[in-house]
Amino acid sequence: MAGCAAGAAGRGLTPGSALEPLDAVGARIHALGARIDAPENLLPTLGRTEDFARPHIEVDARYHWVVVERGEELERRSTDDLDQLLYWTFESACFSMACSYELHHRAPGQDTRRIMFARQCALLGALAPAWAHACAASHAAVLAEHPFTDGLDLVPPTARPSILARLFRSRP
């Protein structure tokens, strides 16, 4: 999905800076995950795969976010930017959390993506505002190709409840 707007420059790193070691990356991931109560099973493993499509992180000359299922590597994203790696990590974890949230807060007749997308952006925004903006841009691109199917865009905003208000009111 979309890259993060707050890259190395936003963290004060310069190109060519040494990469953080795997244990330090793991500590950052777990500290950020704790801020949004991310379940451990949604965070990547470090240095090894658990398989079953659970992402894992590798660090060599670059950072790698890798997904392996049934022994086959399905996805590998590589970057020199720790912020980008963290965005990929939490974009995935927050999407899973948003799906679970939507399942428990489903609104009959409403496109399920309305709650999922809003919740994912809210979770990412709790970690880094730039991540929420990158997520929203990604959702906008999806919706440009595949619009909401519930017709609520045709209803004046004053005639429908505020999804974000409901999300923040019932935030765990």
ZAMARGU-4260 file (C-alpha; in steps of 0.2 Angstrom, whole numbers, plus 5000, padded with zeros to 4 digits):
<rodrens>
0) 5000/5000/5000 | 5005/5018/5001 | 5022/5023/5008 | 5023/5033/5024 | 5025/5052/5022
5) 5036/5053/5037 | 5052/5044/5032 | 5070/5045/5038 | 5070/5064/5037 | 5055/5065/5049
10) 5065/5055/5062 | 5081/5065/5060 | 5091/5051/5051 | 5102/5054/5036 | 5103/5043/5021
15) 5117/5029/5025 | 5113/5029/5043 | 5117/5012/5051 | 5102/5001/5053 | 5095/4997/5070
20) 5098/4979/5075 | 5084/4966/5075 | 5082/4967/5094 | 5080/4986/5094 | 5068/4985/5079
25) 5058/4972/5089 | 5058/4983/5105 | 5051/4998/5094 | 5037/4987/5087 | 5032/4980/5104
30) 5032/4998/5112 | 5021/5004/5098 | 5010/4989/5098 | 5007/4992/5117 | 5001/5009/5113
35) 4986/5002/5103 | 4984/4986/5113 | 4989/4976/5097 | 4988/4957/5100 | 5005/4949/5100
40) 5000/4937/5086 | 4997/4952/5074 | 5015/4958/5077 | 5028/4951/5066 | 5041/4938/5072
45) 5059/4943/5072 | 5072/4935/5061 | 5062/4919/5058 | 5046/4914/5050 | 5032/4906/5059
50) 5024/4902/5042 | 5005/4903/5041 | 5006/4920/5033 | 5012/4929/5049 | 5024/4942/5044
55) 5042/4942/5050 | 5056/4955/5050 | 5074/4952/5044 | 5088/4964/5045 | 5104/4963/5035
60) 5110/4977/5024 | 5091/4983/5023 | 5075/4980/5033 | 5064/4966/5026 | 5045/4963/5030
65) 5042/4946/5024 | 5026/4935/5023 | 5028/4916/5021 | 5014/4903/5020 | 5016/4884/5018
70) 5035/4887/5015 | 5032/4899/5001 | 5037/4917/5002 | 5022/4927/4996 | 5028/4944/4999
75) 5045/4953/5003 | 5046/4972/5005 | 5063/4979/5008 | 5068/4997/5014 | 5082/5006/5022
80) 5070/5017/5031 | 5064/5010/5049 | 5049/5021/5048 | 5043/5013/5032 | 5046/4996/5040
85) 5036/5001/5055 | 5022/5008/5044 | 5021/4991/5035 | 5020/4982/5051 | 5006/4992/5059
90) 4997/4995/5042 | 4995/4976/5043 | 4991/4974/5061 | 4979/4989/5062 | 4970/4982/5047
95) 4967/4965/5056 | 4962/4975/5072 | 4950/4985/5062 | 4942/4970/5054 | 4939/4962/5071
100) 4932/4979/5077 | 4920/4980/5062 | 4914/4963/5065 | 4909/4967/5083 | 4902/4984/5078
105) 4893/4980/5061 | 4880/4992/5056 | 4866/4983/5045 | 4865/4990/5027 | 4882/4999/5029
110) 4897/4994/5018 | 4909/4986/5031 | 4923/4996/5024 | 4917/5012/5032 | 4920/5006/5049
115) 4936/4996/5045 | 4944/5010/5035 | 4940/5023/5049 | 4946/5012/5063 | 4962/5007/5054
120) 4966/5026/5051 | 4962/5030/5069 | 4973/5016/5076 | 4988/5021/5064 | 4985/5040/5069
125) 4987/5035/5087 | 5005/5030/5083 | 5010/5043/5070 | 4999/5056/5061 | 5008/5054/5045
130) 5003/5035/5045 | 4985/5039/5046 | 4987/5051/5031 | 4996/5038/5021 | 4982/5025/5026
135) 4968/5037/5021 | 4977/5040/5004 | 4978/5022/5001 | 4959/5020/5006 | 4955/5034/4994
140) 4963/5025/4980 | 4954/5009/4983 | 4937/5018/4984 | 4941/5027/4968 | 4941/5010/4960
145) 4929/5001/4971 | 4916/5014/4979 | 4906/5010/4994 | 4891/5000/4990 | 4879/5006/5003
150) 4873/5022/4995 | 4876/5032/5011 | 4886/5044/5000 | 4870/5050/4993 | 4862/5053/5010
155) 4866/5071/5017 | 4879/5069/5031 | 4867/5077/5044 | 4855/5062/5041 | 4867/5048/5045
160) 4877/5045/5062 | 4895/5050/5062 | 4906/5034/5061 | 4921/5042/5068 | 4911/5049/5083
165) 4905/5031/5086 | 4923/5024/5085 | 4930/5036/5097 | 4915/5035/5109 | 4917/5016/5110
170) 4936/5015/5110 | 4943/5001/5121
</rodrens>
